[in-house]
Amino acid sequence: MRKLIQFKNVVKDFDGQLVLKGINLDIMENEFVTLLGPSGCGKTTLLRILGGFIEQSEGQVFFDDIEISKVPPYKREINTVFQRYALFPHMDVFDNIAFGLRIKKTSENIVKQKVTKMLKLVNLEGYENRAVTLLSGGQQQRVAIARALVNEPMVLLLDEPLGALDLKLRKEMQLELKKIQKEVGITFIYVTHDQEEALTMSDKIVVINEGEIQQIGTPTDIYNEPENRFVADFIGESNIIDGIMIDDYRVFFDGIEFECVDYGFEDNEEVDIVIRPEDLDIVPLEMGKLSGKVVSTLFKGVHFEIVVETPNRKFIVHTTDNSPIGTQVGLHFFKEDIHVMWKMGTY
Amino acid sequence: MVGSKPAKMLPFFLIGITLLFFYLPILIMIVFSFNGSRSLTNWAGFSTQWYTQLFNSRDMMAAVMTTVSIALISTVISTFVGTITAIGLSKSNKVIKETVLMISNLPILNPEIVTAIGLMLLFSAFAIRRGFATMLLAHIAFSIPYVILTILPKLRTLDPNLAEAAMDLGATPWQALIKVLVPQITPGIVAGALIAFTMSFDDFVISYFVTGNGVKNISILVYTMSKRINPTINALSTILVVIITIALVLVNALPMLRKKERIAIE
């Protein structure tokens, strides 16, 4: 695979406020990349720099090995699906999708062919002459995607496109977007703050916080091997514990030494440890590696969320078996369920 | 609620006298434009002499020409300038936007006489010959703030990414403006243009102070003849009322006709 887009030390400040603090990121051809982070972390700013709507304060952006910082948006082979779709309200569905082709003076014959093909791709056949203002959120979304894709860009940027849809529709669109990406075979760069959305769709996730990249990896990497406390906390629920790495494969926390699978730390280095709630199991008192008392239980549909209070902290446990409040229980986990991470400098 | 009969009639009565108050004067004016004598109060039989006189009066026709041409030119220019200013302001940061708006609104809040004297002093300070050109410049200047004020609210309701979406799809900034932004705010532009036209058409105070060398618009002509008012002015006003009525009917009827046509086609 070829590197299509390269961010090199991209910095952006708005009136002295640093929004991006030196982003280095490579994006390959045909990749589904998600920029994931809380609101205000700079992910949308990064997307807008790539789209050409704002310029970085420092650093370079390469597209196909060419520096593009000074190239205006209308000359970039990149199209965007905007947060609120930004459809043109005075045009019907067909004219919206045909807009880019007509700007390029494509003959009406070809316009018709291409628009029809796009309407089919996004499942909107027969909607050609509808006013876009009368469509539902999901349909507007599809028009926005078709309007961008009809120009056959090399990259499609999507800025939280599913934010306005309800949960069920959002799940449908997630799968559909993934399907469309496979079908057209181009790079999708997707911005979201929804970790579940990121895990479902992406080939690669870039976790961003406060203008800095926290971790880049596949969804499984990011979930199973979070690099720091922020990533562990942001991606799913976690129990995050302060501990000390005694030696390779040996970690100490809550007054007990545990065997683990991590290595490569300094001896006696202070570390953060994460144990996912679904990796913890409630067992009879004498069989647990730790013990505590059940202080709350919540039914969540598929599982119960049980909080167990040990002498040192509260653990969140996801399990399918309920335990009544007040029972003394043991907590069990395997050595590979302990994920050891470097301490973050600033957290 | 059970109201007594007179109480129920009250709203209709109020509407009735309001309409009467608005339209009776116009009606009287129209009737007396066909009066056979010079009197503005006594009816002396039907005649179209005032219309003939109107079209034969060189002063009157010159004033009509001046008024209409100044109104048209100043409407076109002020609408254009006002529209791009409003679009620019909608994309500017808050400080610039509020400063410009404040400066632009000041002439609206100022008594007209202040603007008028100010303009007069300005023109004489620079020794500019007063006449058609100075009047036109003044009209353009006082119309622009109204155009900006009419268009800005419409711009606020637009998706902030519209222009960006157009450029993203390959449109140059100019194409984005013409193909996407302007069609969106057309109703605002039309409203702004109408206000500019009306303001210019019947302006007296400012026009009076900035004109010279015998250039008069209708208002100036009427005010200066008020001592010995003659019914040609009734004839002129009647013609204006008829034109405005026809324009209003067309504006309201055309969209309905078009809709009917579309339905018929489908």
Boltz contact constraints between the chains, C-beta under 6 A:
constraints:
  - contact:
      token1: [A, 53]
      token2: [B, 164]
      max_distance: 6.0
  - contact:
      token1: [A, 73]
      token2: [B, 167]
      max_distance: 6.0
  - contact:
      token1: [A, 73]
      token2: [B, 168]
      max_distance: 6.0
  - contact:
      token1: [A, 74]
      token2: [B, 167]
      max_distance: 6.0
  - contact:
      token1: [A, 74]
      token2: [B, 170]
      max_distance: 6.0
  - contact:
      token1: [A, 74]
      token2: [B, 171]
      max_distance: 6.0
  - contact:
      token1: [A, 74]
      token2: [B, 172]
      max_distance: 6.0
  - contact:
      token1: [A, 79]
      token2: [B, 168]
      max_distance: 6.0
  - contact:
      token1: [A, 80]
      token2: [B, 168]
      max_distance: 6.0
  - contact:
      token1: [A, 82]
      token2: [B, 161]
      max_distance: 6.0
  - contact:
      token1: [A, 82]
      token2: [B, 165]
      max_distance: 6.0
  - contact:
      token1: [A, 84]
      token2: [B, 159]
      max_distance: 6.0
  - contact:
      token1: [A, 86]
      token2: [B, 159]
      max_distance: 6.0
  - contact:
      token1: [A, 86]
      token2: [B, 161]
      max_distance: 6.0
  - contact:
      token1: [A, 86]
      token2: [B, 162]
      max_distance: 6.0
  - contact:
      token1: [A, 86]
      token2: [B, 165]
      max_distance: 6.0
  - contact:
      token1: [A, 88]
      token2: [B, 180]
      max_distance: 6.0
  - contact:
      token1: [A, 90]
      token2: [B, 183]
      max_distance: 6.0
  - contact:
      token1: [A, 99]
      token2: [B, 169]
      max_distance: 6.0
  - contact:
      token1: [A, 100]
      token2: [B, 169]
      max_distance: 6.0
  - contact:
      token1: [A, 100]
      token2: [B, 170]
      max_distance: 6.0
  - contact:
      token1: [A, 103]
      token2: [B, 170]
      max_distance: 6.0
  - contact:
      token1: [A, 103]
      token2: [B, 171]
      max_distance: 6.0
  - contact:
      token1: [A, 104]
      token2: [B, 170]
      max_distance: 6.0
